[in-house]
Amino acid sequence: MAKKPVDFTELLKDAPKNWGRWGADDEIGALNFLTSAEVLRGARSIKSGKVFMLGVPLAHPKGDPLYPSRSQPIRTMAMDKGFYLSGLAQPMPGGIEYADDVIVMYLQGTTQYDALGHVWYGDKLYNGYDTKTTIGGLQKCSIEPIANHGVVGRGILLDIARLKGKPSLDANEPITVADLEAAAARQQCTIEKHDILLIRTGWLKRFYDSGFQGIFPNGEFKEPGLAYSPEMVNWFHRMEIPSIGTDTIASEQTMHEESGTVIALHAALLHDQGVIFNEIDWLEDLAADCEADGQYTFLFVGAPLKVVRGAGSPVNPAAIK
């Protein structure tokens, strides 16, 4: 670990950016690559019509996997049979009774998308917007423009855990460009420009097998994932990747030891290139099916909620084979 973290303004001073690429008013970043033609390209991947929903259970009584500083979702009943039994409510004319509930949660406290204004460095959001526009809610680069566009195109699963021959990657284990390409080669498929990447580490299954100790061993937040390197950053830029989804909370190797930084790819990809991050995806069932039939590409559909000025949104993405 470096004694003093390198500031991202220094670490990424020569890294590629997409600021201004789609105009001064752009708030969806690399989603601009997902045109109608890309939707049709994704649809051509559908062979069997099998649908895999990638969201995790929400507000589970035993707890949900989420970033440790975020509190668990709280779901409560606002109306149920008890109201009628106690006389606090009466059936509607004709006899209809109903149930209602309320949930209080972090918008990024389940399977979710990050808005492009979710993280920043150097007092500028993606595309150069002032960070003061986040005060009281994201006036720029919120989740709403992403939700209005949708994340729809050709998805490709890269099963890194199977590539490595183990149920899950280890804590803080890096994934390199060579790993991505080796996974595609093993699977006999090709990563193409504008593909939506789904990257399986097996990490999320550890939560459902072993609870929080499984994903926060010894109380430490050190996830495996995509590893920062100039090669990785340039590869994403060259391949014009619009979005990534992973079965981890942060999508990337938490600690970059050489620079002493944390979540460096949020800075280099999300902030600089406008790559859309989709996290906490359940990929086990999809991965097992891909391994069985040899088809690792599909139509991917991600539809976050249109939360006005939101920094993120829950989502239940679909992979359609």
C-alpha positions as CSV (number, residue, x, y, z in Angstrom):
1,M,0.0,0.0,0.0
2,A,1.3,3.4,-0.9
3,K,2.1,5.6,2.1
4,K,0.1,8.5,0.6
5,P,-2.7,8.0,-1.9
6,V,-2.1,9.5,-5.3
7,D,-4.8,12.1,-6.1
8,F,-7.0,11.1,-9.0
9,T,-6.3,14.4,-10.8
10,E,-2.7,13.2,-11.0
11,L,-3.3,9.4,-11.5
12,L,-5.7,10.0,-14.4
13,K,-4.2,13.2,-15.9
14,D,-3.5,11.3,-19.2
15,A,-6.5,9.0,-19.1
16,P,-9.2,9.2,-21.8
17,K,-12.4,11.1,-21.2
18,N,-15.7,11.3,-23.0
19,W,-16.5,14.8,-21.7
20,G,-18.0,16.9,-24.5
21,R,-18.1,13.9,-26.9
22,W,-21.9,14.1,-27.1
23,G,-22.2,17.8,-26.4
24,A,-22.2,20.1,-23.4
25,D,-25.6,19.0,-22.2
26,D,-24.9,15.2,-22.1
27,E,-25.9,13.4,-18.9
28,I,-26.0,9.7,-20.0
29,G,-22.3,9.2,-21.1
30,A,-21.5,5.9,-22.7
31,L,-25.1,5.0,-23.0
32,N,-25.0,7.2,-26.2
33,F,-23.4,4.1,-27.8
34,L,-26.6,2.2,-27.3
35,T,-28.5,3.3,-30.4
36,S,-31.5,1.6,-31.9
37,A,-29.1,-0.4,-34.1
38,E,-27.4,-1.7,-30.9
39,V,-30.8,-2.8,-29.5
40,L,-31.5,-4.8,-32.7
41,R,-28.0,-6.3,-32.4
42,G,-28.8,-7.4,-28.9
43,A,-32.2,-8.8,-30.0
44,R,-30.4,-11.0,-32.6
45,S,-28.8,-12.8,-29.7
46,I,-32.1,-14.2,-28.5
47,K,-32.3,-17.9,-29.5
48,S,-34.5,-19.7,-27.0
49,G,-36.5,-17.0,-25.2
50,K,-35.2,-18.0,-21.8
51,V,-35.4,-15.0,-19.4
52,F,-33.1,-14.5,-16.4
53,M,-34.0,-11.8,-13.9
54,L,-30.8,-10.6,-12.2
55,G,-32.1,-8.7,-9.2
56,V,-31.5,-9.9,-5.6
57,P,-34.3,-10.3,-3.1
58,L,-35.2,-7.0,-1.4
59,A,-35.8,-6.4,2.3
60,H,-35.2,-10.1,3.1
61,P,-35.8,-10.9,6.8
62,K,-32.2,-12.2,7.1
63,G,-30.7,-9.1,5.5
64,D,-29.6,-7.9,2.1
65,P,-26.1,-7.6,0.6
66,L,-25.1,-3.9,0.5
67,Y,-22.3,-1.5,1.2
68,P,-21.6,-1.6,5.0
69,S,-22.2,2.1,5.6
70,R,-25.7,1.8,4.2
71,S,-28.5,0.7,6.5
72,Q,-30.8,-2.3,5.6
73,P,-34.1,-1.6,3.8
74,I,-37.0,-1.4,6.2
75,R,-40.4,-2.6,4.9
76,T,-43.5,-2.2,7.1
77,M,-47.2,-2.8,6.5
78,A,-49.3,0.3,6.2
79,M,-52.5,-1.8,5.8
80,D,-53.3,-5.4,6.3
81,K,-56.0,-7.8,7.7
82,G,-55.2,-6.7,11.2
83,F,-56.6,-3.2,10.6
84,Y,-60.0,-4.8,9.7
85,L,-59.9,-7.3,12.6
86,S,-59.2,-4.4,15.0
87,G,-61.9,-2.2,13.6
88,L,-59.5,0.5,12.4
89,A,-60.5,0.0,8.8
90,Q,-63.8,-1.1,7.1
91,P,-64.2,-2.9,3.8
92,M,-65.0,-0.8,0.8
93,P,-68.5,-0.9,-0.6
94,G,-68.9,-4.4,-2.0
95,G,-66.5,-5.9,0.5
96,I,-63.0,-5.2,-0.9
97,E,-60.2,-5.2,1.6
98,Y,-56.5,-4.5,0.7
99,A,-52.9,-4.6,1.9
100,D,-50.4,-1.8,1.5
101,D,-46.8,-1.5,2.6
102,V,-44.0,1.1,2.8
103,I,-40.3,0.7,2.2
104,V,-37.5,3.0,3.4
105,M,-34.1,2.2,1.8
106,Y,-31.0,3.5,0.2
107,L,-31.6,3.7,-3.6
108,Q,-28.3,1.8,-4.0
109,G,-29.2,-0.7,-1.2
110,T,-30.0,-3.6,-3.6
111,T,-29.4,-4.5,-7.2
112,Q,-28.9,-1.0,-8.6
113,Y,-27.5,1.5,-11.1
114,D,-25.2,4.4,-10.2
115,A,-26.0,7.8,-11.6
116,L,-23.1,9.5,-13.3
117,G,-23.2,12.1,-10.6
118,H,-22.8,9.5,-7.9
119,V,-19.0,10.0,-7.6
120,W,-16.6,12.7,-8.5
121,Y,-13.1,14.1,-7.9
122,G,-11.6,17.5,-8.6
123,D,-14.9,19.3,-8.0
124,K,-16.4,18.3,-11.4
125,L,-19.0,15.7,-12.2
126,Y,-19.0,13.7,-15.5
127,N,-19.0,16.1,-18.5
128,G,-17.7,19.0,-16.4
129,Y,-20.8,19.9,-14.4
130,D,-20.2,21.7,-11.1
131,T,-20.4,19.4,-8.0
132,K,-22.5,22.0,-6.3
133,T,-25.3,20.8,-8.5
134,T,-25.5,17.8,-6.2
135,I,-26.7,19.8,-3.2
136,G,-30.2,18.8,-2.2
137,G,-30.4,16.4,-5.1
138,L,-28.6,15.9,-8.4
139,Q,-29.6,18.6,-10.8
140,K,-27.2,17.2,-13.3
141,C,-26.1,13.6,-14.1
142,S,-28.9,12.1,-11.9
143,I,-30.3,8.7,-12.5
144,E,-33.4,10.1,-14.3
145,P,-31.7,10.6,-17.8
146,I,-30.3,7.1,-17.6
147,A,-33.8,5.8,-16.7
148,N,-35.4,7.7,-19.6
149,H,-32.9,6.1,-22.0
150,G,-32.8,2.6,-20.6
151,V,-29.8,0.2,-20.8
152,V,-30.7,-2.1,-23.6
153,G,-28.3,-3.9,-26.0
154,R,-26.2,-7.0,-26.5
155,G,-25.0,-8.4,-23.2
156,I,-22.2,-10.8,-22.7
157,L,-21.4,-12.8,-19.6
158,L,-17.7,-13.2,-18.7
159,D,-17.5,-15.9,-16.1
160,I,-14.2,-15.1,-14.3
161,A,-14.8,-17.5,-11.4
162,R,-15.1,-20.5,-13.8
163,L,-12.1,-19.2,-15.7
164,K,-10.1,-19.3,-12.5
165,G,-11.6,-22.8,-11.6
166,K,-13.1,-21.8,-8.2
167,P,-16.5,-21.0,-6.8
168,S,-15.6,-17.4,-6.2
169,L,-12.6,-15.0,-6.5
170,D,-10.7,-14.2,-3.4
171,A,-10.9,-11.0,-1.4
172,N,-9.4,-8.1,-3.4
173,E,-8.5,-10.4,-6.3
174,P,-7.9,-8.4,-9.4
175,I,-9.5,-9.0,-12.9
176,T,-7.3,-7.8,-15.7
177,V,-7.9,-7.2,-19.4
178,A,-6.1,-10.5,-20.1
179,D,-8.7,-12.2,-17.8
180,L,-11.6,-10.7,-19.7
181,E,-10.2,-11.8,-23.0
182,A,-9.3,-15.3,-21.6
183,A,-12.8,-15.8,-20.3
184,A,-14.2,-14.9,-23.7
185,A,-11.8,-17.3,-25.4
186,R,-12.7,-20.1,-22.9
187,Q,-16.4,-19.5,-23.6
188,Q,-15.8,-19.4,-27.4
189,C,-17.4,-16.0,-27.8
190,T,-16.1,-12.6,-28.8
191,I,-16.4,-9.3,-26.9
192,E,-17.6,-6.8,-29.4
193,K,-17.7,-3.0,-29.4
194,H,-20.7,-1.6,-27.4
195,D,-21.3,-4.8,-25.5
196,I,-22.8,-4.6,-22.1
197,L,-20.5,-6.6,-19.8
198,L,-21.7,-8.8,-17.0
199,I,-18.8,-10.1,-14.9
200,R,-19.2,-13.0,-12.6
201,T,-16.9,-13.4,-9.6
202,G,-19.1,-15.7,-7.5
203,W,-18.8,-13.1,-4.6
204,L,-22.5,-12.5,-4.2
205,K,-23.2,-16.2,-3.6
206,R,-20.9,-16.0,-0.6
207,F,-23.4,-13.7,1.1
208,Y,-26.3,-16.2,0.6
209,D,-24.0,-19.1,1.7
210,S,-22.3,-17.5,4.7
211,G,-23.9,-14.1,5.4
212,F,-22.0,-10.9,5.9
213,Q,-18.8,-12.7,7.0
214,G,-18.8,-14.2,3.4
215,I,-18.5,-10.8,1.7
216,F,-16.9,-8.8,4.5
217,P,-14.3,-11.3,5.9
218,N,-13.0,-10.1,9.2
219,G,-15.1,-7.0,8.8
220,E,-13.1,-5.7,5.8
221,F,-14.5,-4.4,2.6
222,K,-12.1,-5.8,0.1
223,E,-14.0,-7.1,-2.9
224,P,-12.5,-8.7,-6.0
225,G,-13.3,-7.2,-9.3
226,L,-12.0,-5.2,-12.3
227,A,-8.5,-3.9,-11.5
228,Y,-7.4,-0.4,-12.3
229,S,-4.6,0.0,-14.8
230,P,-4.0,2.3,-17.7
231,E,-4.5,-0.8,-20.0
232,M,-7.9,-1.4,-18.5
233,V,-9.0,2.2,-18.8
234,N,-7.8,2.4,-22.4
235,W,-9.4,-0.9,-23.3
236,F,-12.8,0.3,-22.1
237,H,-12.4,3.5,-24.1
238,R,-11.3,1.6,-27.3
239,M,-14.1,-0.9,-27.0
240,E,-16.7,1.8,-26.2
241,I,-18.2,-0.2,-23.5
242,P,-21.5,1.5,-22.4
243,S,-22.1,-0.4,-19.1
244,I,-20.9,-3.0,-16.8
245,G,-22.7,-5.2,-14.3
246,T,-21.2,-7.4,-11.6
247,D,-22.1,-9.7,-8.7
248,T,-20.3,-7.4,-6.3
249,I,-21.2,-4.3,-4.4
250,A,-18.7,-1.9,-6.1
251,S,-17.9,-3.7,-9.4
252,E,-14.2,-3.4,-9.0
253,Q,-11.2,-4.4,-6.9
254,T,-11.6,-2.3,-3.9
255,M,-8.0,-1.4,-3.2
256,H,-5.4,-0.4,-5.7
257,E,-2.2,-0.9,-3.8
258,E,0.3,0.8,-6.1
259,S,-1.5,4.1,-6.0
260,G,-3.1,3.7,-2.5
261,T,-6.5,4.6,-3.9
262,V,-9.9,3.1,-3.4
263,I,-12.4,2.3,-6.3
264,A,-10.2,3.9,-8.9
265,L,-12.4,2.7,-11.8
266,H,-15.3,4.6,-10.5
267,A,-13.1,7.6,-11.2
268,A,-11.6,6.5,-14.5
269,L,-14.7,4.9,-16.1
270,L,-17.8,6.3,-14.5
271,H,-16.6,9.8,-13.9
272,D,-14.3,10.2,-16.9
273,Q,-15.8,8.0,-19.6
274,G,-19.5,8.0,-18.5
275,V,-19.6,4.1,-18.2
276,I,-22.8,3.1,-16.4
277,F,-22.2,0.9,-13.3
278,N,-24.8,-1.8,-12.5
279,E,-24.0,-3.6,-9.2
280,I,-25.2,-6.5,-7.0
281,D,-26.5,-8.6,-9.9
282,W,-27.4,-12.2,-9.3
283,L,-25.5,-14.1,-12.0
284,E,-25.4,-17.7,-10.7
285,D,-28.4,-19.0,-12.6
286,L,-27.5,-17.2,-15.8
287,A,-23.9,-18.4,-15.6
288,A,-25.0,-22.1,-15.0
289,D,-27.3,-21.9,-18.1
290,C,-24.6,-20.3,-20.2
291,E,-22.1,-23.0,-19.2
292,A,-24.7,-25.7,-20.1
293,D,-25.7,-24.5,-23.5
294,G,-22.5,-22.6,-24.5
295,Q,-24.4,-19.3,-25.3
296,Y,-22.9,-16.4,-23.4
297,T,-24.6,-13.5,-25.3
298,F,-28.1,-12.2,-24.9
299,L,-30.4,-9.2,-25.0
300,F,-29.8,-7.2,-21.8
301,V,-32.5,-4.9,-20.5
302,G,-31.8,-2.6,-17.6
303,A,-34.7,-0.3,-16.5
304,P,-33.8,1.8,-13.4
305,L,-36.6,3.9,-11.7
306,K,-37.1,7.5,-12.9
307,V,-36.1,9.0,-9.5
308,V,-36.0,12.7,-9.9
309,R,-32.5,14.0,-8.9
310,G,-31.6,10.6,-7.6
311,A,-28.0,9.4,-7.2
312,G,-29.0,5.9,-8.1
313,S,-31.9,3.5,-8.5
314,P,-32.9,-0.1,-7.7
315,V,-33.3,-2.3,-10.8
316,N,-34.3,-5.9,-11.7
317,P,-32.3,-6.4,-14.9
318,A,-33.2,-9.0,-17.5
319,A,-30.9,-11.2,-19.6
320,I,-33.0,-12.8,-22.5
321,K,-31.4,-15.7,-24.3
